[in-house]
């Protein structure tokens, strides 16, 4: 990973449990998260801010955070390591990227992981479905 490129994956990888992962399959720790100016795992897990509503497997949303220069693709999906059904994942990277360019970057930096995950269909957020 070059100094210009920041990319992390949030979700399950090889085991149940959501973590922020670096391309070298290491967890991103709090000090690294702060240095890279990223949302924390707690802010991403089932986030009503970044995930599409209603919760539908295979759908995601893309969000650009201009103040941080970060793009987040967050989605609901099935994951081979978490059998609970609807689980959420996210990719966070620097720059203002569209969904295709972001997924291509994910494939480049996380080739083994990306091969096991389905590309989400991005949809506009429909708002909170809690009533």
C-alpha positions in Angstrom: 0.0 0.0 0.0 1.5 3.3 -1.0 1.5 6.3 1.2 -1.0 7.9 -1.1 -3.5 5.1 -0.9 -5.5 4.4 2.2 -7.8 1.5 2.1 -9.4 -0.7 4.8 -12.1 -3.3 4.9 -14.6 -3.5 7.7 -16.3 -6.8 8.2 -15.6 -10.5 8.8 -12.6 -12.1 7.2 -11.6 -15.7 7.9 -13.7 -15.6 11.2 -16.9 -14.3 12.6 -16.6 -10.8 14.1 -16.3 -7.4 12.5 -12.9 -5.7 12.5 -11.2 -3.0 10.5 -8.7 -4.8 8.3 -5.6 -3.6 6.5 -4.5 -5.2 3.1 -1.9 -7.3 4.9 -4.6 -9.0 6.9 -3.8 -7.2 10.1 -6.3 -5.5 12.2 -6.2 -1.7 12.1 -5.7 -0.5 15.7 -7.1 2.6 17.3 -3.9 4.7 16.8 -3.8 3.6 13.1 -7.4 4.5 12.6 -6.8 8.0 14.0 -3.7 8.5 11.9 -5.6 7.4 8.8 -8.7 9.6 9.7 -11.2 6.7 9.5 -14.5 5.9 11.2 -14.1 3.4 14.0 -15.5 -0.1 13.8 -18.2 0.9 16.3 -19.2 3.8 14.0 -19.4 1.4 11.0 -21.2 -1.6 12.5 -24.8 -1.6 11.5 -24.4 2.2 10.9 -27.6 4.0 10.1 -25.3 6.8 8.7 -23.6 4.7 6.0 -25.8 1.6 5.3 -28.8 1.6 3.1 -32.3 1.4 4.5 -34.3 -0.8 4.4 -31.8 -3.6 5.1 -31.7 -5.7 2.0 -28.9 -8.3 1.3 -26.8 -7.3 -1.7 -27.5 -3.6 -1.5 -25.1 -0.8 -0.5 -24.6 2.9 -0.6 -21.6 5.0 -1.4 -20.8 8.0 0.7 -18.1 10.7 0.2 -17.0 12.6 3.2 -15.4 15.7 1.8 -14.0 17.0 5.1 -12.0 13.8 5.4 -11.5 13.1 1.7 -12.8 9.5 2.3 -15.2 7.4 0.3 -17.2 4.6 2.1 -19.0 1.8 0.3 -21.1 0.1 2.9 -23.4 -2.8 2.2 -25.6 -5.6 3.6 -24.5 -9.0 2.4 -23.9 -12.6 3.0 -20.4 -13.4 4.3 -18.8 -16.9 4.2 -17.5 -16.3 7.8 -20.6 -15.1 9.5 -23.7 -17.4 9.1 -26.2 -15.1 10.8 -27.6 -14.0 7.5 -27.7 -10.3 6.9 -24.3 -8.9 7.9 -22.7 -5.5 7.0 -19.4 -4.7 5.5 -17.6 -1.6 4.3 -14.6 -0.4 2.3 -13.1 2.9 3.2 -10.5 4.6 1.0 -9.1 8.0 0.3 -10.4 10.2 -2.5 -13.8 10.7 -4.1 -14.3 7.5 -6.0 -17.3 6.0 -7.7 -18.5 2.5 -6.9 -16.7 0.8 -9.9 -13.3 2.6 -9.2 -13.6 1.9 -5.5 -14.4 -1.8 -6.0 -11.4 -2.1 -8.5 -9.2 -0.6 -5.8 -10.6 -3.1 -3.3 -9.8 -6.0 -5.7 -6.3 -4.7 -6.2 -5.5 -4.4 -2.4 -7.6 -7.3 -1.1 -7.6 -9.8 -4.0 -8.3 -13.0 -1.9 -11.0 -11.3 0.2 -12.7 -9.6 -2.7 -13.0 -12.9 -4.6 -15.2 -14.3 -1.8 -17.6 -11.3 -1.6 -20.3 -10.3 -4.1 -20.2 -6.8 -5.5 -23.1 -4.9 -3.9 -25.7 -3.1 -5.9 -25.6 0.5 -4.8 -29.0 2.1 -4.2 -30.2 5.5 -2.9 -30.9 5.4 0.8 -34.6 5.1 1.5 -34.5 6.4 5.0 -35.0 4.7 8.3 -37.4 1.7 8.1 -38.0 1.6 11.9 -41.5 3.1 11.5 
